[in-house]
Amino acid sequence: MPDLPTAQDASEAAQFTECWDAVLSYADLCTAGTAAAPTLAREAFARGLRQVRDAEAVTRRAPGRRTARLPRIPLLLTAVRDTAADWEATGRGHDLDPDLRLWLNSPQAGRHTGRRALALRALRDLQEADAELLWLAEVETLPLRALARRFGLDPAAAAEELDHVRVLFRDRCRRAHLDAPLDIECRRYAHLLDAVTRRPGIDTPDDLSRHLAVCPDCAEAVACLRLHGGTLPAALAGGVLGWGGLAYLERRRRAVEVRAGASQAEQPAEPDRTRRTRGGLLAAAGVVSLLALAVTLIPLGSDGDTAGARTADPGRRQAADALPAPTATSATPTPTTGAPHHPPATGTTPTAPSATAAHPSRTASPTGPENPDPEPQGTATATGTAAGPGTAAPAACTVHYSITNQWPDGFQAAVTVTTADALTDWHVDWSFRDGQRITQMWNAQATQSGPHVTADAADFDRTVSAGGTLSFGFLATWTDRNTHPYGFTLNGRACATR
């Protein structure tokens, strides 16, 4: 196992500690087991540090010459990915994560090893101090006070400088996108992308939305150009690292939270009187919360009132998932397994689907004779609008699924959903038949458990008007067969396919 390089001075030694933590975290993602992670991290650290020192030597020999290179941490992280590629090429790939090995042998790897990813080019084009500030703030998620201390600024000046650097990064991304060899359709949408992403609250035209679902280059440009909506960290991590960028981003956020919790634990204990006062206030707040919960569980005058109360705020679906199911008798009984279901009486409104039933990825996988998922299925109430005997409930949405490109071990697909109702948030669920695995998704956030997939709305594309469409695309792997998925639902309601 190679040894870590020796620090040249105290400043470099301090940077070693910070950089090593990041390198080891990404190396752990890239390897199949924890035993191989330190070896990969050490080899990559030595490799990346040689690149850093070589670039600094060039700068010292020619002070007026600026070399385009990444800041220290992202440069070391790309060294981890490049070292993993060497392992795969020299017969040591069995120590790597299987999904990483698939990615290394796919066309997607060339976008990052060839420096063609948009965020990677824009970050290299910034001044090194600006690029370091942007990476530490957006990807390493360092608090503003820590950034201010690191760069010798007060917090207000650090916030102002960070906003300025974000604008510079957006400008570099826009120029890099326009300078790229775009086809005719992408060139036609290039200026529209700039206008749509410049300010928050601007709706994306339907034709542009459909184009973004099938064009990963333009979808990547949208994520880099949009400074609002929280897409910039994912665009940076995914653009620089390629494989595992989002997982690394989540790890760094958790690491910052753990360090913040540890620092709070080291704070001096509160005086007894302060603790007693705060405990009394918390107890009073708990009593008020219990009373409010009891009031909400009291059956109202009619089933229609109950349904309206449950669906008044669809934005609380995630909060409702965390609550235990109430044991009080509901105004509308839920049909038990095996019991006949009777339509509601005239003049009443059927109970809206519960929050847990609205998200099958949290409670149950799609049911039906074609479902290959062996996980427990659970019990869920019926979704959709109730219909009378002998009539089918109208579909809440229509899905168009298409494979736009395919190669021996992977493919690119686009999903377009037309909704009958206006949406303020959405998630689309489906199940694969043949073991396909999603590796990258744009215009939505993918979560996969076995064959079941959930695509959650991106922060910039949550609102859809009645009769409107939502679109997203993804890359995935396949073996043997690549048949279309089944069981599409929108917010828990079944969709028709075409």
Beta strands, then each sheet from edge to edge (+ up, - down):
strand 1: 397-407
strand 2: 410-419
strand 3: 427-431
strand 4: 437-442
strand 5: 444-449
strand 6: 452-457
strand 7: 469-477
strand 8: 486-490
strand 9: 493-494
strand 10: 496-497
sheet 1: 4+ 7- 2+ 1- 10-
sheet 2: 5+ 6- 3+ 8- 9+
end
